Amino acid sequence: MPVIPALRPNSLAGVCRTGEPLHLKFIGLENKSGEGGAVYTCLVRIAIALLTGLLIVGCQAAPRTEGPVASSPVLPAVLVHLPGVAGPMAIDATLVSGLIDGGVADEAETFDWNAGRRGLPALNGYDENRREAGRLAARLTELFRADPRRRITVSGHSGGTAVAVWALEQLPADVRIDRLVLLASALSPAYDLSPALTHVREEAVSFYSPFDREVLGLGTKLLGTMDRQYTPAAGYAGFTPPPGAAGAYAKLKQVAYDAEWKRYGHYGDHIGMMESAFAASVIAPLVVPAARPPGGHR
C-alpha cells in the first residue's frame, strides 16, 4: 500500500491562507463566503493536496517491468553417501568416485552417521542410529528446500542403508529425493520400505548377493540386523514386500549378484560392489536417467 507523504505544517498553512483566491467554480464552491466559507475552503484545499499526493505516490509505486523474469539455474545434482558400521573407509571413496564418474551426480558428500561408534556399537546402537537418521533427514530437507528441482541421490552401504531408509521416513511430507541406492543392506528382509519409498521420486535400487555369507548371512543371524532381527539380511536374500505393499514396492528394483560382474572386481562378497569400476559401469546406468543434462537438470 502506498505511503502518503506527510504534509509539513508550513505547507498546510500555505494551503489554508485566507485572502487568496481559490478557483473552485468547477465544484460549485465559488459562492462560499464569510468565516465558515474560509474554513470550508481550507478543508477542500487540504483534501485536494492529499489526493494529489496519493495520485503521485500511486503512480510511482508500480514500476513497470519489461519481459518475463528469467528462472534461476538448477543447483548441481548431489549424491549423499552413508558408509557401513565401520565408518568412512577407502571403499566408500572409491564407490563415490565411480558414481560421480558414471554421472550419478555433480558433487557428493559423505554422511558419517556412526562417528565414535565403529563396528558392533554402531550395529547395536538402535536408538542412536534413529537419532542420526533424524540428523540426515534435516540435511536432506535442507538440500531439497534450497532447490526442489535439483537431483538428490542417496546411497548407503550395509548398516548405512538402514539410516538412509529411516531418514526418508522422517522427511516432511512434501520433501523428496530422486533415487535411493541400497548396497548390501543390513536391514532384515521383512523390513517395510513403504514409508521411505513414498519420499523417492523415481526409483530405489537394492543390490544383494547370496555369496555375502559371512557378513549378511551368518553374521546378522548371530549378531542381528540394523533393525534388531536375528536373521540373514536383505543384502543377502533380498527384501520381501509385506502384504498390501505391492504399490509402494513398484519403486523398488532388486538386483541380484551376477557372475559377469567379476570383470569389475565384484566377486559377490560384502564389499565387491564398492569398486569404482563397478559403481561407474553397473550401478550408475541403473540410477542415472537417460540423457540427464549436466548441472542437475532433469
C-alpha positions in Angstrom: 0.0 0.0 0.0 1.5 3.4 -0.9 2.5 5.7 1.9 1.0 9.2 1.8 3.8 11.8 2.1 3.4 13.9 5.3 2.5 17.5 4.7 4.7 19.9 6.5 3.0 22.4 8.8 4.1 25.4 6.7 2.7 23.6 3.6 -0.7 23.3 5.3 -0.5 26.9 6.3 0.1 27.8 2.7 -2.9 25.8 1.7 -5.2 27.5 4.3 -4.0 31.1 4.0 -7.1 33.3 3.7 -7.4 36.1 1.4 -6.0 34.2 -1.6 -8.3 33.4 -4.5 -9.3 29.7 -4.8 -10.7 28.8 -8.1 -13.3 26.1 -7.2 -16.0 27.1 -9.5 -15.9 23.7 -11.2 -17.2 22.1 -8.0 -19.7 24.8 -7.1 -17.9 26.5 -4.2 -17.4 29.9 -5.7 -20.3 31.4 -3.5 -18.9 30.3 -0.2 -18.1 33.4 1.9 -17.5 34.5 5.4 -15.7 32.7 8.2 -17.5 29.4 7.6 -16.7 29.7 3.9 -13.0 30.2 4.7 -12.8 27.1 6.8 -14.7 25.1 4.3 -12.4 26.3 1.6 -9.3 25.4 3.7 -10.6 21.8 4.2 -11.2 21.4 0.5 -7.7 22.6 -0.2 -6.2 20.1 2.2 -8.3 17.3 0.6 -7.0 18.3 -2.9 -3.4 18.3 -1.6 -3.8 14.9 -0.1 -5.5 13.5 -3.2 -2.7 14.9 -5.3 -0.1 13.2 -3.1 -1.9 9.8 -3.3 -2.0 10.0 -7.1 1.7 10.8 -7.3 2.7 8.0 -4.9 0.4 5.6 -6.6 1.9 6.2 -9.9 5.4 5.7 -8.5 4.6 2.6 -6.5 4.2 0.3 -9.5 7.3 0.3 -11.6 7.0 -1.2 -15.0 8.7 -4.5 -15.7 9.9 -5.4 -19.1 9.5 -9.1 -20.2 9.4 -12.3 -18.1 11.8 -12.8 -15.1 14.5 -15.4 -16.0 14.4 -18.5 -13.9 17.5 -19.3 -11.8 19.7 -22.2 -12.8 19.1 -25.6 -11.2 21.6 -26.4 -8.5 24.1 -29.2 -9.2 22.9 -32.8 -8.7 24.2 -34.1 -5.4 25.0 -37.6 -4.0 24.7 -38.2 -0.2 26.5 -41.4 0.7 26.3 -43.3 4.0 29.1 -45.8 4.9 28.7 -49.0 6.8 29.2 -49.7 10.5 33.0 -49.3 10.2 32.5 -45.6 9.2 34.0 -43.9 6.2 36.7 -46.0 4.6 38.7 -46.1 1.3 36.0 -48.3 -0.2 33.4 -45.5 0.3 35.7 -43.1 -1.5 36.1 -45.5 -4.5 32.3 -46.0 -4.7 31.6 -42.3 -4.6 34.3 -41.7 -7.2 32.8 -44.3 -9.5 29.3 -42.9 -9.1 30.4 -39.4 -10.0 32.3 -40.7 -13.0 29.2 -42.6 -14.0 27.2 -39.3 -14.0 25.0 -40.0 -10.9 25.8 -36.6 -9.5 27.9 -33.5 -10.0 29.0 -33.4 -6.4 29.0 -35.6 -3.3 29.1 -35.6 0.4 29.6 -38.5 2.9 27.3 -38.6 5.9 29.2 -40.1 8.9 26.3 -41.4 11.0 28.5 -43.5 13.3 31.2 -41.1 14.4 32.8 -42.6 17.5 30.8 -45.8 17.3 32.6 -48.2 15.0 31.6 -51.9 14.4 29.3 -53.5 17.0 28.5 -50.4 18.9 27.1 -48.9 15.6 25.3 -52.1 14.8 23.7 -52.4 18.2 23.0 -48.7 18.8 19.5 -48.7 17.5 18.2 -45.6 19.3 21.3 -43.6 18.5 21.1 -44.7 14.9 17.5 -43.5 14.7 18.6 -40.1 16.0 21.3 -39.9 13.4 18.6 -40.7 10.8 16.8 -37.5 12.1 20.0 -35.5 11.5 20.3 -36.9 8.0 16.6 -36.1 7.4 17.3 -32.5 8.3 20.2 -32.3 5.9 18.2 -33.8 3.0 15.4 -31.3 3.7 17.9 -28.5 3.6 19.2 -29.7 0.2 15.6 -30.0 -1.1 14.4 -26.7 0.1 17.5 -24.9 -1.4 16.1 -26.0 -4.9 13.3 -28.6 -5.2 14.4 -29.1 -8.8 17.9 -30.4 -8.0 18.6 -34.1 -8.2 19.3 -35.8 -4.9 20.6 -39.3 -4.8 21.1 -41.2 -1.5 23.4 -44.2 -1.4 24.1 -46.5 1.6 26.3 -49.5 2.2 25.5 -52.2 4.7 24.4 -50.6 8.0 24.3 -47.2 6.3 21.3 -48.4 4.3 19.2 -48.5 7.4 20.0 -45.0 8.5 19.2 -43.8 4.9 15.8 -45.6 5.0 15.0 -44.2 8.5 15.9 -40.7 7.4 13.5 -40.9 4.4 10.7 -42.0 6.8 11.3 -38.8 8.8 11.2 -36.3 5.9 8.4 -33.7 5.8 5.5 -34.9 3.6 6.5 -32.7 0.6 10.2 -33.5 0.6 11.5 -35.9 -2.0 14.8 -37.4 -3.2 15.2 -38.8 -6.7 17.0 -42.1 -6.2 17.8 -44.4 -3.3 20.7 -46.9 -3.7 20.9 -49.7 -1.2 24.2 -51.7 -1.3 24.4 -55.0 0.7 21.7 -53.8 3.1 21.9 -54.8 6.7 18.2 -54.4 7.2 16.1 -57.5 7.6 14.3 -58.8 4.5 10.9 -58.2 6.0 11.5 -54.6 6.9 8.8 -52.5 5.4 10.3 -49.9 3.0 6.9 -48.4 2.0 7.1 -45.2 4.2 10.6 -44.5 2.8 9.6 -45.2 -0.8 6.9 -42.5 -0.7 9.7 -40.0 -0.5 11.5 -41.3 -3.6 10.5 -39.6 -6.8 11.8 -42.2 -9.2 13.2 -45.5 -8.0 15.1 -47.3 -5.3 17.7 -49.9 -6.4 18.9 -52.6 -4.0 21.9 -54.8 -4.7 22.1 -58.1 -2.9 24.3 -61.2 -3.1 23.7 -64.8 -1.8 27.5 -65.0 -1.6 27.7 -62.4 1.1 27.5 -65.3 3.7 30.0 -64.2 6.3 28.6 -60.7 7.0 25.0 -60.7 5.9 24.2 -64.4 6.1 25.8 -65.9 9.2 26.9 -62.5 10.7 23.4 -60.9 11.0 21.9 -64.2 12.0 24.2 -64.2 15.1 24.6 -60.5 15.8 21.4 -59.1 14.4 20.4 -56.8 11.6 20.3 -53.0 12.0 16.6 -53.3 12.9 17.5 -55.9 15.5 16.2 -59.0 13.8 18.4 -62.1 14.1 18.2 -63.3 10.5 20.1 -63.2 7.2 19.8 -59.6 6.0 18.2 -58.2 2.9 21.6 -57.7 1.3 22.0 -61.5 1.3 18.4 -62.6 0.5 16.7 -59.5 -0.9 13.7 -57.6 0.5 10.3 -59.3 0.9 7.3 -56.9 0.3 4.8 -57.0 3.2 1.2 -57.8 2.4 -0.6 -54.9 0.7 2.6 -53.1 -0.2 2.8 -54.0 -3.8 2.0 -50.5 -5.0 4.8 -48.8 -3.0 7.3 -51.6 -3.8 6.8 -50.9 -7.5 9.5 -48.3 -7.0 12.0 -50.9 -5.7 14.3 -52.6 -8.2 16.2 -55.5 -6.6 19.4 -56.6 -8.4 20.9 -60.0 -7.5 24.6 -60.7 -7.9 25.7 -61.6 -11.4 28.9 -63.6 -12.0 29.6 -61.3 -15.0 30.5 -58.6 -12.5 33.8 -60.3 -11.7 35.3 -58.3 -14.5 34.7 -55.2 -12.4 36.2 -56.7 -9.3 33.0 -57.7 -7.7 33.0 -61.4 -6.6 29.8 -61.4 -4.6 31.3 -60.6 -1.3 30.3 -57.7 1.1 32.5 -55.0 -0.4 32.9 -56.0 -4.1 30.2 -53.6 -5.2 32.2 -50.7 -3.8 34.7 -51.0 -6.6 34.9 -47.8 -8.7 34.6 -49.6 -12.0 31.6 -51.5 -10.8 30.0 -48.3 -9.5 30.5 -46.5 -12.8 29.7 -49.4 -15.1 26.9 -51.2 -13.3 25.3 -49.1 -10.6 25.3 -45.7 -12.4 23.4 -46.8 -15.5 20.6 -48.1 -13.2 20.5 -44.8 -11.4 21.1 -42.1 -14.0 18.0 -41.1 -16.0 18.5 -41.4 -19.8 20.2 -38.3 -21.2 20.5 -36.3 -17.9 22.0 -33.0 -18.9 24.9 -31.7 -16.8 24.3 -29.4 -13.9 21.4 -31.3 -12.3 18.7 -30.6 -14.9 16.1 -33.3 -15.4 
